[in-house]
């Protein structure tokens, strides 16, 4: 089902249900564009380098992207670029911050982000996901998303950045997800 016709989640849909999908199964045009761009930069390599990204080439996804720098082989992660749509999707300011800082102010976010980032860093493989976000993530301002996490690295031995692109369906039924009834 295309994201443009994603189901409307009612107040009883309060459980998170996210699953991995293959890159060839992506539905959002923005996410497909990001995955295709990443593939085009590989040029036979396992993954492209950060220096290969050029903003003019990806102007159509800049609002929806996040660039994360991997610090000390995964000891921490730093948000280098956070697009406007991504900044609006969370009640957590990310630009210029590290996951280690977010553990205190947004443990729900830092826990999930760290697990996903570590998976992509260790595997060196892209990861695409989609699904609904429930009340377990009270500060998220969206109820459905499709996201892709794309590894970047100067050598094929190590991932040093993550290019993340997400499209979100914002919460239409409640301004405060914590106030939903069960």
N, C-alpha and C positions, 0 to 999 in steps of 0.2 A: 504494500500500500504506500503510495507516495506521501511524503511528509506533509504536503499541502492538504491532504485529506486525512491527516492523522486523527484518530478518534478523540472526541472531547471527553476528558476524564471528569467524572462527577465526584462529589465529595466522598463517596464510599470508595473511590479508587485511591487509597492512601498508602499503598505498599509500593516500594520501589521494585521494578521488574526490568532489568537491563540485561541484554545478551549481546554476545559478540556476533558479528556478521563478516562475511568475506568482502574484500574490497570490490569484487565484481557484483555484489548484492546491494551496494549503496544506493539510496533513493534520492537524497537531497542533491540538487544540481551543484550547490556550493561544495558539498563534501566530495562529490565525484570530481569536480574541478581540482580540488586540492590533491586528491589521490592521483589523478592523472598527471598533474604538474610534478609531484614527487617522483612518480614513475619515470617521467621524461628526463628528469635530472640525474637519474641513476646511471645512465650510459653504461650498462653492463655491470655496474658496481652493486654491492649489497645495499647500500643506501648513499644518498648524496651528502655532500658536505654543507655546512651552514653557509659558507662563502658562495655557494652555488645559487642561493635564494636571492632573487631580485624583486623588490617591491613592485616595480612597474609591471612585472610579469604576472603578478598575483593580485592586482588591484581589486578584482572581484571577490576576493576572500579576506581582505585585510580586516574588515569589521568583525569577522567571525573567527579570527585566528589568535593563537597564543604561541609565543616562542619561549620555550623554557630552556635555560642553560643548566646542564648537569654539573654539579660542583663535587670535586674530589671523588670521582667514580661512583656517584650515587649517594654520597654522605648527605647531600642536600640538593635542592633544586631551586633555581632563581627565575622568577618571572621577568623576562627581559622586555617582551612586547605583549600587550594585552589589548586586543581590538575592542572597539566601543561596544559591540553586541555582547562580547564576553564579560566586559566590565559591568554591564547592566544585568547580566544573568545571575549574579551573586550579590549578596549583601556584604561581601568581603572584598576590600580593596586588594588587588593582586600586584599591580605594576610595581616593579622594583623590590618586591618582597621575596622572602625565602620560605619554603615549606616549614623549616624549623621555627620560624616566627609564628606561622599560622597554627601550629600545634596547640598553642595557648588560646588564641582568639577564635579559631574555627576548627576544632578537632575533627568534626564530622567531615569537613572538606579535606583537611590535610591527610587523614587516614586513607580515604579513597584515592586521592590523587597520588600519594606515595606508592600505593600498591600497583596502580595502573602504570605509572611512570617507571617503576622498577621492572615490571614485566617487559615493557618495550625496551628499556635500556639493556637488560640482560639478554633478551632474545635477539635484539637487533632487527626484529620483524615489526611491521606495522600492525596496528590493532584498530579495528572499527567496531563501534558499539552503538546500540540504539535501545531506547526504552523509556519508560515513564519513571519519574522521580516522585517519591512519596514523602510522607511526613518525617521519615528518618533524616531528611535533609531540610530542616526548617528554614534555612536562609536562602535556599535556591528559589529563584523567582520564576522558574519554568517547570512544566509538568511533563514534557516529552523532549527528547533530544536524539540527534544522530551525530556522532563524533568520530573523528579519526585521529589517531596518535601515530605520527610518522617519525621514525628515527633519522637523525642526521649525524654525520661524523666525518672528521678529516681523514680518518683511515678506516679500513674495514674491521679493525680490531676493537674499536670502541665507539659507542654512541656518546656524543658530547652535547647534543641539543635535541629537543623534541619540538616538532612542528605539530601543533594541535589545532584542529579546525572543528567547530561545533555549530550546529544549527539548533535552535531551541523554539519550542512552542510555549509561549508564556501562559502563566496561570490566569485563566479567564474567569474562574468562579470564586476566587477569594484573594484578597490582598494579603492576608496573613495565613499561610498554610497551617500554622500551629493551632489556629482556631477552628479548624474543620472538625466536624462531628464524625464519629465512627458509626 
